[in-house]
Amino acid sequence: MPRSRTRGGRLVRAALAAALLPLALLPGSAQAVAADSEAATVISRVDTDDPVVFLTVDGGWGTGNAAGAQRLLLERRVPASLFLLPGAYEREMDYYRTLLAHGPSRVENHTVSHPDLTTLGEAGQRAEICGARDRQLAAFGDSPRLLRPAGGPTYSWPYCNDDTLTAARACGAEAVVTWTHDFTTWGEWTPPTPRLRAGDIVLLHMGPQLEADLTRALEAAEAAGLEPANLREYALR
């Protein structure tokens, strides 16, 4: 009898273990979370049925000729995501602190020195991304949760690689953000205005052209029945 009871107990334990194994592999499990948290995701638009669009501003230099853009962002309560270089906001601190204190915009990560991240190893990428995070925390008391890798005419689209995704996640960024449409005026050339769709991410750049480019983006959003929304909140759902 004791032998029979022992065998029965083993069978029960084996059955319980088999039943519980799938639960340990569900997305909410510690194992799945650990695996998912090793790398950031890349997004160029947000998958949503909500009538929203996301306005993003890169760089940060040139605020001296962008008072109109600041006023427009504040008056329209635009929740812009500002992918700024530390050297820019540290020099123009009053401009950005005013935006953050009186409006819904947020600062996100754009690296320290705007390099082509794909030319750096993971350690070099971590130095750029974590270094920008630390300086943002010191300047604004808020850590970025999104990263926009630096781009340029000689850089390789989409400006990131597997090392970028791993380094971004290690530095607190859960998503690497590119864009759906670039509204930036470069010199005398203004790109055609596309028809926006729900979930689109719009790229703009700080500078004297920002007020006009932002106005075009807001008009395009209104024409499509879309409202600007907070990218961080949607991207990290």
Backbone as CSV, one residue per row, in Angstrom:
resi,resn,N_x,N_y,N_z,CA_x,CA_y,CA_z,C_x,C_y,C_z
1,MET,0.814,-1.228,0.000,0.000,0.000,0.000,0.847,1.278,0.000
2,PRO,1.864,1.367,0.841,2.670,2.581,0.796,3.260,2.831,-0.588
3,ARG,3.684,1.704,-1.241,4.241,1.852,-2.587,3.196,2.402,-3.556
4,SER,1.956,1.912,-3.411,0.877,2.371,-4.281,0.593,3.860,-4.082
5,ARG,0.590,4.270,-2.790,0.328,5.694,-2.521,1.436,6.571,-3.101
6,THR,2.692,6.104,-2.996,3.814,6.894,-3.519,3.726,7.047,-5.020
7,ARG,3.382,5.918,-5.683,3.241,5.984,-7.138,2.117,6.927,-7.554
8,GLY,0.991,6.859,-6.793,-0.127,7.751,-7.092,0.236,9.212,-6.906
9,GLY,1.023,9.504,-5.849,1.442,10.888,-5.613,2.315,11.410,-6.731
10,ARG,3.209,10.504,-7.223,4.062,10.916,-8.326,3.242,11.226,-9.575
11,LEU,2.231,10.409,-9.824,1.387,10.642,-10.998,0.652,11.967,-10.899
12,VAL,0.135,12.272,-9.688,-0.577,13.538,-9.481,0.350,14.720,-9.704
13,ARG,1.584,14.608,-9.135,2.532,15.711,-9.294,2.930,15.903,-10.757
14,ALA,3.106,14.797,-11.471,3.458,14.890,-12.881,2.344,15.545,-13.681
15,ALA,1.088,15.158,-13.361,-0.045,15.755,-14.063,-0.148,17.246,-13.797
16,LEU,0.084,17.651,-12.535,0.031,19.076,-12.197,1.129,19.852,-12.923
17,ALA,2.318,19.249,-12.974,3.428,19.935,-13.650,3.121,20.124,-15.127
18,ALA,2.548,19.098,-15.764,2.208,19.211,-17.181,1.140,20.266,-17.415
19,ALA,0.181,20.361,-16.485,-0.894,21.343,-16.636,-0.400,22.757,-16.430
20,LEU,0.572,22.935,-15.528,1.043,24.284,-15.204,2.104,24.788,-16.171
21,LEU,2.768,23.879,-16.931,3.836,24.315,-17.819,3.390,25.357,-18.829
22,PRO,2.241,25.166,-19.517,1.831,26.220,-20.476,1.610,27.565,-19.828
23,LEU,1.162,27.576,-18.567,0.929,28.861,-17.896,2.221,29.611,-17.700
24,ALA,3.315,28.883,-17.474,4.603,29.538,-17.256,5.134,30.188,-18.521
25,LEU,4.598,29.771,-19.687,5.086,30.316,-20.938,4.175,31.385,-21.508
26,LEU,3.085,31.739,-20.801,2.200,32.797,-21.271,2.937,34.127,-21.311
27,PRO,2.492,35.100,-22.169,3.182,36.380,-22.282,3.347,37.107,-20.958
28,GLY,2.462,36.891,-20.011,2.551,37.597,-18.749,3.502,36.960,-17.763
29,SER,4.073,35.829,-18.103,4.946,35.138,-17.163,6.280,35.836,-17.052
30,ALA,7.006,35.549,-15.940,8.310,36.163,-15.737,9.272,35.771,-16.843
31,GLN,9.193,34.510,-17.308,10.080,34.049,-18.354,9.833,34.799,-19.649
32,ALA,8.569,34.954,-20.023,8.246,35.658,-21.255,8.606,37.126,-21.163
33,VAL,8.351,37.753,-20.010,8.678,39.166,-19.824,10.172,39.377,-19.951
34,ALA,10.966,38.461,-19.349,12.413,38.595,-19.433,12.884,38.515,-20.870
35,ALA,12.294,37.580,-21.649,12.699,37.450,-23.038,12.317,38.684,-23.840
36,ASP,11.082,39.196,-23.622,10.603,40.354,-24.370,11.381,41.617,-24.032
37,SER,11.920,41.698,-22.814,12.546,42.931,-22.356,13.996,43.057,-22.803
38,GLU,14.518,42.083,-23.562,15.909,42.124,-23.963,16.160,43.120,-25.087
39,ALA,15.148,43.460,-25.862,15.326,44.371,-26.981,14.108,45.259,-27.143
40,ALA,14.355,46.493,-27.605,13.255,47.412,-27.902,12.611,47.023,-29.227
41,THR,11.402,47.493,-29.438,10.712,47.280,-30.708,10.918,48.497,-31.606
42,VAL,10.734,48.323,-32.903,10.853,49.419,-33.865,9.460,49.746,-34.391
43,ILE,9.100,51.018,-34.376,7.796,51.413,-34.902,7.956,52.609,-35.837
44,SER,7.226,52.582,-36.936,7.162,53.733,-37.841,5.752,54.316,-37.869
45,ARG,4.804,53.592,-37.315,3.444,54.074,-37.089,2.848,53.205,-35.996
46,VAL,1.769,53.665,-35.403,1.116,52.956,-34.308,-0.121,52.258,-34.840
47,ASP,-0.275,50.999,-34.494,-1.447,50.226,-34.910,-2.613,50.574,-33.989
48,THR,-3.472,51.450,-34.435,-4.608,51.881,-33.616,-5.778,52.272,-34.508
49,ASP,-6.970,52.055,-34.008,-8.182,52.525,-34.685,-8.627,53.876,-34.145
50,ASP,-7.960,54.377,-33.098,-8.304,55.689,-32.567,-7.972,56.768,-33.603
51,PRO,-8.762,57.812,-33.698,-8.497,58.879,-34.675,-7.395,59.819,-34.187
52,VAL,-6.163,59.307,-34.154,-5.045,60.068,-33.598,-3.857,60.042,-34.553
53,VAL,-3.013,61.050,-34.416,-1.765,61.156,-35.159,-0.708,61.637,-34.167
54,PHE,0.553,61.375,-34.458,1.621,61.663,-33.504,2.640,62.608,-34.144
55,LEU,2.840,63.761,-33.514,3.758,64.771,-34.017,5.064,64.715,-33.234
56,THR,6.172,64.633,-33.956,7.483,64.518,-33.320,8.405,65.593,-33.874
57,VAL,9.279,66.099,-33.012,10.207,67.162,-33.392,11.621,66.711,-33.055
58,ASP,12.509,66.766,-34.027,13.889,66.312,-33.842,14.863,67.475,-33.706
59,GLY,16.024,67.144,-33.153,17.164,68.050,-33.135,17.227,68.893,-31.881
60,GLY,16.627,70.081,-31.954,16.607,70.967,-30.793,17.309,72.282,-30.994
61,TRP,18.169,72.374,-32.009,18.846,73.638,-32.276,17.910,74.592,-33.021
62,GLY,18.178,75.883,-32.916,17.432,76.866,-33.690,16.202,77.425,-33.010
63,THR,16.138,77.360,-31.689,14.954,77.874,-30.997,14.866,79.395,-31.042
64,GLY,15.979,80.049,-31.300,15.953,81.509,-31.349,15.010,82.045,-32.413
65,ASN,14.775,81.254,-33.455,13.859,81.650,-34.526,12.605,80.794,-34.539
66,ALA,12.279,80.207,-33.388,11.134,79.298,-33.326,10.155,79.670,-32.219
67,ALA,10.074,80.956,-31.890,9.123,81.385,-30.857,7.692,81.110,-31.302
68,GLY,7.404,81.266,-32.589,6.057,81.009,-33.091,5.670,79.550,-32.944
69,ALA,6.615,78.648,-33.149,6.337,77.222,-32.987,6.051,76.899,-31.528
70,GLN,6.804,77.501,-30.636,6.552,77.281,-29.202,5.157,77.762,-28.819
71,ARG,4.790,78.938,-29.300,3.472,79.491,-28.999,2.363,78.586,-29.555
72,LEU,2.553,78.071,-30.771,1.558,77.204,-31.383,1.417,75.893,-30.614
73,LEU,2.531,75.300,-30.212,2.480,74.063,-29.433,1.731,74.265,-28.121
74,LEU,1.950,75.412,-27.484,1.303,75.673,-26.197,-0.168,76.029,-26.378
75,GLU,-0.472,76.910,-27.344,-1.867,77.346,-27.530,-2.763,76.199,-27.983
76,ARG,-2.238,75.312,-28.829,-3.024,74.188,-29.332,-2.920,72.957,-28.436
77,ARG,-2.125,73.046,-27.386,-1.946,71.922,-26.443,-1.522,70.665,-27.201
78,VAL,-0.511,70.806,-28.042,-0.036,69.684,-28.856,0.895,68.800,-28.022
79,PRO,0.596,67.520,-27.883,1.462,66.612,-27.112,2.611,66.095,-27.978
80,ALA,3.513,66.993,-28.339,4.611,66.625,-29.222,5.654,65.801,-28.481
81,SER,6.251,64.858,-29.204,7.405,64.120,-28.685,8.651,64.809,-29.218
82,LEU,9.485,65.313,-28.321,10.654,66.100,-28.693,11.898,65.227,-28.574
83,PHE,12.411,64.773,-29.712,13.623,63.954,-29.726,14.812,64.912,-29.848
84,LEU,15.374,65.276,-28.693,16.327,66.374,-28.630,17.731,65.891,-28.285
85,LEU,18.722,66.615,-28.807,20.114,66.386,-28.442,20.419,67.142,-27.151
86,PRO,21.143,66.512,-26.227,21.427,67.189,-24.953,22.101,68.543,-25.119
87,GLY,23.046,68.647,-26.057,23.723,69.923,-26.244,22.772,71.030,-26.637
88,ALA,21.703,70.674,-27.353,20.726,71.674,-27.782,19.878,72.144,-26.616
89,TYR,19.286,71.200,-25.864,18.395,71.662,-24.792,19.167,72.254,-23.614
90,GLU,20.396,71.829,-23.409,21.185,72.442,-22.334,21.527,73.892,-22.655
91,ARG,21.615,74.209,-23.929,21.890,75.597,-24.345,20.611,76.422,-24.397
92,GLU,19.486,75.773,-24.690,18.202,76.462,-24.866,17.215,76.038,-23.780
93,MET,17.683,75.945,-22.543,16.901,75.334,-21.469,15.586,76.062,-21.204
94,ASP,15.580,77.372,-21.242,14.348,78.115,-20.954,13.248,77.773,-21.960
95,TYR,13.604,77.639,-23.215,12.629,77.326,-24.265,11.949,75.988,-23.964
96,TYR,12.752,74.972,-23.663,12.184,73.636,-23.474,11.516,73.477,-22.112
97,ARG,12.037,74.111,-21.108,11.368,74.035,-19.806,10.000,74.708,-19.861
98,THR,9.892,75.768,-20.626,8.587,76.414,-20.796,7.611,75.470,-21.495
99,LEU,8.051,74.791,-22.545,7.192,73.834,-23.240,6.720,72.721,-22.305
100,LEU,7.635,72.199,-21.501,7.289,71.082,-20.623,6.419,71.530,-19.453
101,ALA,6.680,72.722,-18.947,5.945,73.193,-17.768,4.523,73.623,-18.106
102,HIS,4.301,74.112,-19.316,3.003,74.697,-19.650,2.247,73.942,-20.751
103,GLY,2.787,72.854,-21.212,2.121,72.078,-22.252,2.352,70.592,-22.071
104,PRO,1.750,69.762,-22.925,1.824,68.312,-22.784,2.974,67.655,-23.536
105,SER,3.920,68.426,-24.079,5.042,67.830,-24.798,5.969,67.094,-23.842
106,ARG,6.715,66.126,-24.398,7.693,65.371,-23.620,8.994,65.265,-24.409
107,VAL,10.093,65.217,-23.674,11.398,65.034,-24.295,11.720,63.545,-24.346
108,GLU,12.255,63.088,-25.486,12.663,61.702,-25.656,14.117,61.655,-26.122
109,ASN,14.650,60.457,-26.309,16.076,60.240,-26.547,16.429,60.365,-28.035
110,HIS,17.500,61.113,-28.312,17.981,61.261,-29.691,19.501,61.086,-29.764
111,THR,20.063,60.402,-28.770,21.501,60.156,-28.603,22.211,61.416,-28.123
112,VAL,23.487,61.260,-27.781,24.283,62.383,-27.290,24.788,63.256,-28.437
113,SER,25.367,62.617,-29.464,26.086,63.398,-30.479,25.620,63.157,-31.909
114,HIS,24.474,62.509,-32.098,23.872,62.322,-33.422,24.748,61.492,-34.369
115,PRO,25.325,60.376,-33.912,26.124,59.556,-34.820,25.264,58.576,-35.601
116,ASP,25.842,57.975,-36.619,25.214,56.830,-37.275,25.433,55.636,-36.345
117,LEU,24.401,55.265,-35.620,24.549,54.218,-34.611,24.988,52.891,-35.215
118,THR,24.636,52.654,-36.473,24.966,51.363,-37.078,26.466,51.201,-37.302
119,THR,27.236,52.279,-37.166,28.694,52.187,-37.307,29.368,51.912,-35.972
120,LEU,28.575,51.875,-34.889,29.124,51.648,-33.553,28.767,50.260,-33.067
121,GLY,29.627,49.690,-32.216,29.291,48.445,-31.546,28.265,48.697,-30.455
122,GLU,27.844,47.624,-29.792,26.815,47.796,-28.770,27.291,48.696,-27.636
123,ALA,28.557,48.561,-27.230,29.076,49.398,-26.140,29.041,50.872,-26.533
124,GLY,29.438,51.176,-27.758,29.395,52.558,-28.215,27.986,53.086,-28.304
125,GLN,27.060,52.242,-28.727,25.666,52.660,-28.797,25.099,52.890,-27.401
126,ARG,25.441,52.034,-26.463,24.977,52.247,-25.082,25.492,53.566,-24.538
127,ALA,26.754,53.902,-24.839,27.304,55.170,-24.356,26.499,56.342,-24.900
128,GLU,26.121,56.291,-26.167,25.340,57.366,-26.769,23.929,57.437,-26.178
129,ILE,23.276,56.297,-26.050,21.868,56.280,-25.644,21.731,56.485,-24.137
130,CYS,22.519,55.754,-23.362,22.444,55.919,-21.904,22.973,57.292,-21.489
131,GLY,23.973,57.787,-22.205,24.493,59.118,-21.887,23.440,60.190,-22.087
132,ALA,22.666,60.086,-23.172,21.581,61.045,-23.408,20.503,60.905,-22.347
133,ARG,20.193,59.673,-21.975,19.192,59.451,-20.919,19.614,60.123,-19.621
134,ASP,20.856,59.960,-19.233,21.329,60.517,-17.965,21.292,62.041,-17.977
135,ARG,21.634,62.637,-19.094,21.611,64.098,-19.173,20.185,64.629,-19.187
136,GLN,19.269,63.884,-19.805,17.870,64.307,-19.769,17.317,64.230,-18.353
137,LEU,17.654,63.165,-17.643,17.188,63.023,-16.268,17.707,64.171,-15.410
138,ALA,18.957,64.560,-15.609,19.533,65.670,-14.843,18.878,67.000,-15.204
139,ALA,18.525,67.170,-16.477,17.973,68.457,-16.939,16.502,68.616,-16.607
140,PHE,15.730,67.534,-16.747,14.272,67.647,-16.654,13.646,66.752,-15.592
141,GLY,14.428,65.873,-14.968,13.876,64.979,-13.954,13.002,63.887,-14.524
142,ASP,13.156,63.603,-15.823,12.333,62.592,-16.486,13.214,61.772,-17.406
143,SER,13.092,60.449,-17.352,13.874,59.584,-18.224,13.103,59.293,-19.506
144,PRO,13.774,59.327,-20.658,13.096,59.025,-21.916,12.704,57.553,-21.987
145,ARG,11.599,57.278,-22.662,11.137,55.904,-22.858,11.153,55.511,-24.331
146,LEU,11.410,56.498,-25.196,11.471,56.271,-26.638,12.814,56.764,-27.159
147,LEU,13.307,56.103,-28.184,14.543,56.519,-28.845,14.285,56.736,-30.323
148,ARG,14.760,57.870,-30.830,14.831,58.039,-32.280,16.305,58.061,-32.659
149,PRO,16.761,57.044,-33.411,18.157,57.049,-33.833,18.418,58.197,-34.796
150,ALA,19.635,58.718,-34.742,19.998,59.835,-35.600,20.019,59.399,-37.056
151,GLY,19.565,60.292,-37.942,19.565,60.028,-39.371,20.338,61.093,-40.119
152,GLY,20.639,60.813,-41.362,21.357,61.764,-42.190,21.499,61.229,-43.596
153,PRO,21.911,62.069,-44.546,21.975,61.647,-45.950,22.946,60.509,-46.206
154,THR,23.952,60.345,-45.358,24.916,59.259,-45.556,24.668,58.093,-44.610
155,TYR,23.624,58.169,-43.785,23.312,57.103,-42.837,22.425,56.064,-43.515
156,SER,22.444,54.851,-42.963,21.683,53.752,-43.551,20.332,53.601,-42.865
157,TRP,19.245,53.752,-43.643,17.898,53.525,-43.132,17.759,52.056,-42.716
158,PRO,17.076,51.735,-41.599,16.305,52.642,-40.725,17.117,53.218,-39.568
159,TYR,18.428,53.382,-39.765,19.304,54.043,-38.804,19.511,53.257,-37.510
160,CYS,19.202,51.972,-37.510,19.398,51.155,-36.316,19.658,49.714,-36.736
161,ASN,20.191,48.920,-35.807,20.397,47.495,-36.036,20.084,46.744,-34.743
162,ASP,20.396,45.466,-34.709,20.069,44.669,-33.531,20.762,45.200,-32.279
163,ASP,22.006,45.672,-32.423,22.706,46.240,-31.265,21.979,47.480,-30.744
164,THR,21.391,48.265,-31.650,20.632,49.447,-31.231,19.447,49.043,-30.363
165,LEU,18.741,48.015,-30.783,17.548,47.592,-30.050,17.905,47.067,-28.666
166,THR,19.018,46.343,-28.580,19.457,45.826,-27.276,19.945,46.969,-26.386
167,ALA,20.744,47.874,-26.960,21.263,48.997,-26.179,20.145,49.933,-25.740
168,ALA,19.187,50.176,-26.631,18.070,51.060,-26.284,17.319,50.522,-25.084
169,ARG,17.015,49.237,-25.106,16.264,48.631,-23.987,17.060,48.688,-22.706
170,ALA,18.370,48.459,-22.799,19.221,48.516,-21.604,19.264,49.927,-21.026
171,CYS,19.042,50.928,-21.877,19.080,52.328,-21.427,17.688,52.873,-21.121
172,GLY,16.690,52.003,-21.072,15.353,52.420,-20.645,14.383,52.765,-21.749
173,ALA,14.806,52.679,-23.012,13.906,52.973,-24.131,13.235,51.681,-24.572
174,GLU,11.913,51.670,-24.557,11.178,50.460,-24.903,10.811,50.392,-26.383
175,ALA,10.918,51.509,-27.089,10.613,51.518,-28.520,11.593,52.431,-29.248
176,VAL,12.015,51.993,-30.428,12.828,52.803,-31.327,11.883,53.322,-32.410
177,VAL,11.795,54.642,-32.519,10.748,55.285,-33.320,11.338,55.900,-34.582
178,THR,10.829,55.491,-35.741,11.147,56.198,-36.979,9.948,57.093,-37.310
179,TRP,9.420,57.045,-38.531,8.280,57.905,-38.844,7.560,57.390,-40.076
180,THR,6.352,57.893,-40.247,5.547,57.557,-41.416,5.713,58.615,-42.504
181,HIS,5.701,59.895,-42.104,5.800,61.006,-43.061,6.734,62.075,-42.509
182,ASP,7.579,62.613,-43.377,8.468,63.721,-43.025,7.879,65.015,-43.593
183,PHE,7.492,65.928,-42.697,6.919,67.216,-43.100,7.969,68.328,-43.104
184,THR,9.233,68.006,-42.899,10.253,69.032,-42.713,10.568,69.778,-44.000
185,THR,10.560,71.096,-43.942,11.033,71.937,-45.029,12.544,72.083,-44.916
186,TRP,13.232,71.720,-45.987,14.697,71.864,-46.020,15.042,72.947,-47.036
187,GLY,15.588,74.065,-46.536,15.884,75.170,-47.434,14.592,75.712,-48.031
188,GLU,14.512,75.745,-49.356,13.312,76.243,-50.025,12.379,75.127,-50.465
189,TRP,12.739,73.870,-50.140,11.923,72.732,-50.580,11.022,72.237,-49.451
190,THR,9.734,72.282,-49.697,8.749,71.759,-48.761,8.136,70.500,-49.354
191,PRO,8.165,69.367,-48.628,7.625,68.130,-49.197,6.114,68.216,-49.392
192,PRO,5.589,67.466,-50.354,4.136,67.429,-50.536,3.452,66.958,-49.263
193,THR,2.283,67.503,-48.990,1.545,67.111,-47.793,0.725,65.856,-48.082
194,PRO,0.988,64.760,-47.380,0.244,63.528,-47.626,-1.091,63.536,-46.895
195,ARG,-1.949,62.588,-47.238,-3.165,62.380,-46.453,-2.800,61.489,-45.280
196,LEU,-3.046,61.989,-44.093,-2.682,61.243,-42.892,-3.733,60.191,-42.561
197,ARG,-3.276,59.116,-41.923,-4.150,58.047,-41.441,-3.947,57.864,-39.949
198,ALA,-4.911,57.264,-39.314,-4.805,57.006,-37.874,-3.542,56.220,-37.576
199,GLY,-2.789,56.696,-36.579,-1.579,56.014,-36.156,-0.311,56.504,-36.817
200,ASP,-0.420,57.421,-37.794,0.772,57.924,-38.461,1.652,58.718,-37.506
201,ILE,2.961,58.637,-37.745,3.946,59.404,-36.988,4.562,60.426,-37.929
202,VAL,4.483,61.691,-37.566,4.950,62.789,-38.400,6.289,63.304,-37.865
203,LEU,7.249,63.448,-38.758,8.568,63.986,-38.414,8.641,65.469,-38.757
204,LEU,9.081,66.258,-37.780,9.361,67.680,-37.949,10.740,67.956,-37.354
205,HIS,11.285,69.123,-37.638,12.575,69.497,-37.050,12.493,70.902,-36.460
206,MET,13.200,71.077,-35.354,13.282,72.395,-34.743,14.023,73.343,-35.679
207,GLY,13.593,74.614,-35.664,14.235,75.624,-36.483,13.233,76.662,-36.938
208,PRO,13.656,77.631,-37.740,12.760,78.710,-38.160,11.594,78.224,-39.015
209,GLN,11.726,77.052,-39.644,10.660,76.517,-40.492,9.604,75.753,-39.698
210,LEU,9.838,75.514,-38.397,8.966,74.611,-37.639,7.531,75.134,-37.546
211,GLU,7.345,76.426,-37.338,5.979,76.937,-37.189,5.143,76.630,-38.431
212,ALA,5.692,76.877,-39.609,4.951,76.614,-40.848,4.739,75.114,-41.059
213,ASP,5.763,74.317,-40.792,5.635,72.869,-40.968,4.633,72.281,-39.973
214,LEU,4.665,72.774,-38.741,3.726,72.315,-37.724,2.300,72.704,-38.095
215,THR,2.131,73.902,-38.633,0.804,74.342,-39.071,0.271,73.428,-40.171
216,ARG,1.121,73.081,-41.141,0.701,72.159,-42.198,0.307,70.805,-41.619
217,ALA,1.088,70.306,-40.653,0.790,69.007,-40.051,-0.528,69.037,-39.298
218,LEU,-0.783,70.108,-38.569,-2.040,70.226,-37.830,-3.224,70.344,-38.783
219,GLU,-3.050,71.082,-39.878,-4.125,71.198,-40.860,-4.390,69.862,-41.546
220,ALA,-3.339,69.104,-41.825,-3.506,67.785,-42.439,-4.212,66.828,-41.493
221,ALA,-3.873,66.913,-40.211,-4.534,66.073,-39.217,-6.021,66.419,-39.130
222,GLU,-6.329,67.714,-39.092,-7.728,68.145,-39.010,-8.507,67.703,-40.247
223,ALA,-7.887,67.803,-41.416,-8.556,67.399,-42.648,-8.878,65.910,-42.660
224,ALA,-8.045,65.118,-41.964,-8.260,63.675,-41.896,-9.098,63.261,-40.692
225,GLY,-9.549,64.238,-39.900,-10.352,63.924,-38.722,-9.547,63.324,-37.597
226,LEU,-8.265,63.720,-37.488,-7.368,63.154,-36.482,-6.947,64.206,-35.462
227,GLU,-6.684,63.748,-34.248,-6.197,64.618,-33.182,-4.776,64.206,-32.799
228,PRO,-3.885,65.172,-32.554,-2.562,64.814,-32.042,-2.680,64.131,-30.679
229,ALA,-1.898,63.073,-30.495,-1.941,62.308,-29.253,-0.528,62.062,-28.755
230,ASN,-0.435,61.606,-27.515,0.851,61.364,-26.866,1.445,60.048,-27.361
231,LEU,2.556,60.127,-28.046,3.161,58.940,-28.647,3.622,57.940,-27.597
232,ARG,4.199,58.427,-26.524,4.695,57.494,-25.487,3.581,56.629,-24.942
233,GLU,2.441,57.244,-24.689,1.328,56.484,-24.119,0.835,55.399,-25.070
234,TYR,0.801,55.688,-26.360,0.310,54.699,-27.330,1.378,53.667,-27.660
235,ALA,2.618,54.097,-27.806,3.692,53.186,-28.226,3.998,52.140,-27.167
236,LEU,3.770,52.478,-25.907,4.150,51.569,-24.820,2.978,50.789,-24.269
237,ARG,1.848,50.809,-24.959,0.690,50.025,-24.502,0.963,48.533,-24.661
